[in-house]
Amino acid sequence: MRLRIVPQDTKIDFFRAAKITFGASVLAMIASIVLFFVMGLNFGIDFQGGTTIRTESESTVDVRAYREAIAPLDLGDVVITEVFDPSFGDDKNVASVRIQAQDGTEAVSAQTIAAVETALQGVDPTITFPSVESVGPKVSGELIQSAILAVLGSLVAILFYIWLRFEWQFAVGALAALVHDVVLTIGIFAAIQIKFDLAIIAALLTIVGYSINDTVVVFDRARENLRKFKTMPLRDLLNLSANETLSRTVMTSGTTLLALLALLVLGGDVIRGFVFAIFWGVIVGTYSSIYVAKNIVLMLGVKRDWDKKDDPKAGTQFANIDA
Amino acid sequence: MIETGQTDAELQADAGLWPEWMPSGLVNLGLDLRGGAHLLAEVQVEEVYAARMEAFWPEVRDALAAQRDTVGFVTREEGDPSELRVRISNADQAAAALEIVRGLATPVASITGAGANDIDVRAEGAEIVVTLSEAERVATDDRTIRQALEIVRRRIDEVGTREPTIQRQGEDRILIEVPGVGSAEEVKEIIGTTAQLTFQPVVSRTSDANESAGPNNEILPSLDEQGVFYILERNPVVSGEELVDAQPAFDQNGRPAVNFRFNPTGARAFGDYTAENIGSPFAIVLDEEVISAPVIQSHIPGGSGIITGNFTVEESTQLAVLLRAGALPAGLEFLEERTIGPELGADSIEAGKLAAIVGALGVVVFMVASYGLFGVFATVALTFNMILIFAVLSILGATLTLPGIAGIVLTVGMAVDANVLVYERIREELKTARGPARAIDLGYEKALSAILDGNVTTLITALILFLVGSGPVRGFAITLGLGILTSVFTAIFVTRLLIVMWFERRRPKTIEV
């Protein structure tokens, strides 16, 4: 008895609903971009500067009382959110207090933090502060810069690698899928306003890595089939490749999502945003490697006359490593 | 290695069982897992330029004064602290003055700055402007950072904290990570205190903080007398850098004090000054505050002395430590501070561990349900993979962080991918190939290019993450990258070995994957 999520031989025509799926992807991307500009991202202190204080208390968190206690300190924008996690018992109530970067100082001064802590202790004597983090505007500016560089750099590096190992059309297809995944992930962060910090950038890069992995497996099969079936129309050939690898795609996404689900539920609130980003990215990435990357390759077409000796550009010289 | 809740004694007993010849490095835990303080400080290198110019002034003054007949009177003008502005009364002799000042330049003592002089001198009308040259600035910056790094390290070591990380980061920054401290504030108190000790001649004593101090003088408050200010000559006779030792002690009246001793240069300067100025007051200044201003009773040779003041025993001990560690060459500005409590880290470890176990179990069940015996092989490889990851982590001395644990859990999910690729391929080949042995061979052969391409691209992103990320994110990049390498290794070599061994022994006519 074997568990078979995907039947043995599938002949799904992934292009039949191409207009709808591709249109949906484009729409989702546009929606994400609009959301990004309208709602903006809920940047953490990594990118904005400021201080985050994590509070823990035996009695329930009263956000309003906290706010009223801090208000007289005149610290500008203060965001207080209660943090939930299934592992917290009744006697563990956690909140996060975020204070904006103060004018003219790099990190928020010790006095400011001490004042906030004293004010909160006034509201709730059992309160403790398991973590206090301050980032100055100078560093946060640099962090934004290096984050953008990291994402762009990895996209370019992958584009280059795919271009070496496949035809350029595949590189463009893979890149489109990656951009799709990154944009949709930023979109969901704008939509539900989860804190967007440095860890999320790491998550974005992981998504890029995962999604490209998924896409490459389909492309690898397409590359093989291009050599095997020299006359098959590209559309059928891509469909065949996707069907042949479908079981693997679903299996790998399944095991990865399973592991991530465990982290999402049990991994604690500190990394929940990070894990959520990757979880979402794996879903979008699996979708995009089937519905976005291939569509782009089909649109661009692939040079098929591999055997013509006089065309040095046909195939690529780095593609032959499989026995 | 990430076990908590055991007492030290138990752990030591356990450690005793470990043979000595075996490698004994454990996985380092990041600050987010074990709690502690993380600080990023920027060294204010410009302060050193100003100090250099300050020290250069007497030299310029003396050189120009020697040629008074040509250049006339020399006065110092206020200007940007990183430059020295000197006005000469015979404006038409600026060129001559320029030559004299240029003659004071010395070659830069560094490899990159070879051939360049340490100062740039230019004339602006009747003013001669001296600044540090570009090459000298680079050399000075480097020296300043190294010195600051060394002093920060010594100060933190003095307090006896275990395994702090103190690293230079970028051009002018220092990263300080101290595990096990209660707050970043404590660390700042230890290193942030400048303990800049100087001995300066006293011009006069006053109660008016705004009184004009006169050229080349400064006005500083007294440490323990409220409302008392001293006007001091700005150039110190001796400074803290010349100290070789400082120890807490008691003065003749039994009050806490600090004994100090100068190096030979400091001792000579101090001896000469005290010999020439018997009867005049002399200020001991610590961090811009006058600790005391005793009158010089006699010539003090030998270069040792005592600082008295209203200290408690604790304060005098602390002061001695700070003096011994030396003064920071320049101030530090803290750009980033993070404090993570140990309980939060312990909670994170617990949560991460639970998630890893549940995740791995889920993946194992899924794999065995899907591939039967081959799923079991994949599970063995997965276990092997986990052991490898931790082994390599400890050998490399890499740091395990919270996102790093997430990276491991993610690896659990992704690690089976190479196996899945191979198994799916074997399934396909079984339909066409002659016999199961051939199908297994072909499965491995044909899946290789997909495994390679897929994992190289993921490795690229892990590498980029490692290069640009810092702290926890870098920890994630390490475990993710390692996980990719070990999972490809175990999938290709370990499972294949298991399958071949099994196949050779059983020689089944048909296989089910």
Interface residues (C-beta under 8 A of the other chain):
Chain A: R2 L3 R4 I5 R54 S87 E106 A107 A110 I113 T128 F129 P130 S131 V132 E133 S134 V135 G136 K138 V139 S146 A147 L149 A150 G153 S154 A157 I158 Y161 I162 R165 L198 A199 I201 A202 L205 T206 V208 G209 Y210 I212 N213 D214 V216 V217 F219 D220 R221 R223 E224 E244 T245 S247 R248 M251 T252 G254 T255 T256 L257 L258 A259 L260 L261 A262 L263 V265 L266 G267 G268 V270 I271 F274 V275 I278 I321 D322 A323
Chain B: D32 L40 E42 S183 A184 E185 K188 E333 F334 L335 E336 E337 R338 T339 I340 G341 E343 L344 D347 S348 A351 G352 L354 A355 A356 V358 G359 A360 G362 V363 F366 M367 A369 S370 Y371 G372 L402 P403 I405 A406 V409 L410 V412 G413 M414 V416 D417 V420 L421 E424 R427 E428 E445 K446 L448 S449 A450 L452 D453 G454 N455 V456 T457 T458 I460 T461 A462 I464 L465 L467 V468 G469 P472 V473 F476 A477 L480 E512
